[in-house]
Each structure stands twice: as structure tokens, then as C-alpha cells.
Amino acid sequence: MSRAVIGMVAGIAVAFAGYFGGFGAFLLVAALGAIGYAAGAWLDGGGRSQDLRELFHGSGQ
């Protein structure tokens, strides 16, 4: 699955949370999505310690 499709699905989930659950649900879904993204990026990197800039902006390759 491409990153564009994953981003679209995440955006739809946040939109539904905001529409049906209000602003608090929107913030909760956005925060948990960011945590999930960080955990996935950390695992993609082999679980080694990384600088936060490297985690969110890639390894510069």
C-alpha cells in the first residue's frame, strides 16, 4: 500500500472522528495517529535509537 493511500485513510479517519465525535475526538485520533506513525517509523529503522529529526524526515538518502 502506498504512503499516499495510507495518508488518505488516516485523513478520512481523523475527519470522521472530528465530525462524529467533536474536537476532542479529533485531537485524540490525531495524537494516536502521530504516536503510531512514530512507532512504525522507529520499527522500520530496525528499532535502533535515532534522532527525532531523522525519524520524521528520513535518513537523508
N, C-alpha and C positions, 0 to 999 in steps of 0.2 A: 504494500500500500504506500503510495507516495506521500511525502510530507504535506503536499497541498491538500490532499483528501483528509489526512489526519487533522490538519488545521481547520478545515471546513467543518468536520464533525465536532471538533471542540468548540468552534464558534456557535454552531447550532445548539449544542448542549448548554452553553452559557446563555444564549438568547432565550431558550425555553425556561431556564431557571429564573432569569430576570423577569420574564413575562408572567409566569405562573406563581413564582414564589416571592417576588418582590426583590428589593435591592439587597437585603441580607442574604438571600439565597444566591443571588448573582455573585456577591463577594465571596461566599463560601465555595461555590463551584470554581470561580477564577483562582482562588488561593489553592485549592486542592489540585487543580489542573497544573498550576505552576510547580507545586511540590512533585507531582507525578512526572512532569517534564524533567525536572532536575534529577530525580531518581533514575529515570530512564537514560538520560544523557550520561550520568555517572556510571551506570551499568554498561552502557555502550563503550565507555572508555576503559573497561576492564576492572572497574572498581578501585582504581588507584587514586590517590589524592591528587586533586587538580586545583588550580587557581580558579576562582569563580568566573573571572573574565574568560578563561579558556573553556569553562563548562558551558557558558551561554553563547560564546562567539566562535566556538570551534578551535581547532588546534592551529589555525592559520595556514593550512595546507591548501 
